[in-house]
Amino acid sequence: MLVRIQPQDVEIGMFVRAFEGSWFDHPFWRSNFRIETAEQLERIRNSGIEALMIDAERGAVPPPERHAGERVEMPRRTSLRSRARPLATVLKSRSRTTFAASDSGDRAAPRPRRGYAGECRRAAQVIDRTRGAVTNMFEAARLGRAVEVKKMVRLASAIGASIERDAKALINLVRLKEKDEYTYLHSVAVCALMINFARHLELDAQQVEDLGVAGLLHDVGKVAVSDEILNKPGGLSKGEMRSVRGHPAAGHRLLESSPGTPTLALELCLRHHEKIDGSGYPGGLKGEELSLAARMGAICDVYDAVTSNRPYKRAWTPCEALTEMRKWEGHFDPVLLDRFADSLGIYASGTLVRLSTGELAIVVGSAGAAGEDIVVRAFFDCGALAEIEPVDRAIAPSAEHPRIIGRDSPTFWRFADWDVLRHRILAANVAPAL
Ligand SMILES: [Fe+2]
């Protein structure tokens, strides 16, 4: 049974089925999830939505006086869906990942999780199989030949299947590129990140596939730029810069002449270097002029670039990358950047998060050979409503417990001066995480 309630009546433990009102005011890119953190609660209460539907059979319900006469027996999916933008018609497909993200969905029926190590082995085979095909695609493009799009669809499908089994396995593996394999592995990485991101946003299955293909093809125009320029450390001359800035249009021209290229792949290829403030290229588009695909692509492209070793820069860990990317004002859609972080279960340093242990913690950084673990400093017991002796925990990608449930809100917990408290906790002398 669905119950229609006002945003101010929302509580932790309720199961959201749909938001009403303008899609632009929606506080989340998805519906159908349990409210688990104060940060989610605050986002809903502060949004501009008129009301929302909660599922009384899958979560908590407000007292009857708050929703008298507002119960409905059947989901109103059709009417709600019709209000969404075309690319965000999110209710058709229930494709899900196993991530513990801040607005992760229905925990009442979790999918069985396969071993992370086992999926790493399978993901490595998928990456090996893509190596030849993507390299050949770039070579053919270099000779001016059309892209065999059907092959790319098959590759995207194999990558999507690995993401479905355990997203972090392939995404963590593909981040560890050697310098000479950057070009093709960057395509595979952006494909994987786009698929994972699209699934997190609950885009429909066709859009997920098309965005995966778009990730594989987005940089094909780089065949028109010399390797010397692409790998040059330091600044570029005006002419070299012009050459680099021409690769989106060059790739777009090639893909236009390649039969079967998805529209989203054409869009991503042309627009992945645009910025939200209009300072990107080639069109200088800004804000709402940029499609969801373009905004997603800009994030995935940069994230993979900065987390990969390049001739001129060491790789950032995921935590460092997100921390820095959040500082680049005007570059990315900030709301979408947070959703991207949720899709990967990564957090910027200093973020307040809630743990499955019932503790609040502050993200400290990364650990592990490839920076795949997230180190948090637990400092507050939510049950006892009291500070505890700070302790660092390194949380592995596959950890079920303790795990990070999601971002939380300092305001909700009424920390008098969050910046001062955070500084004090982070300055504390704490033994290194095991
Ligand atoms: Fe590019």
Residues whose N, C-alpha, C, O or C-beta is under 5 A from the ligand:
A	BS01	LIG	D219
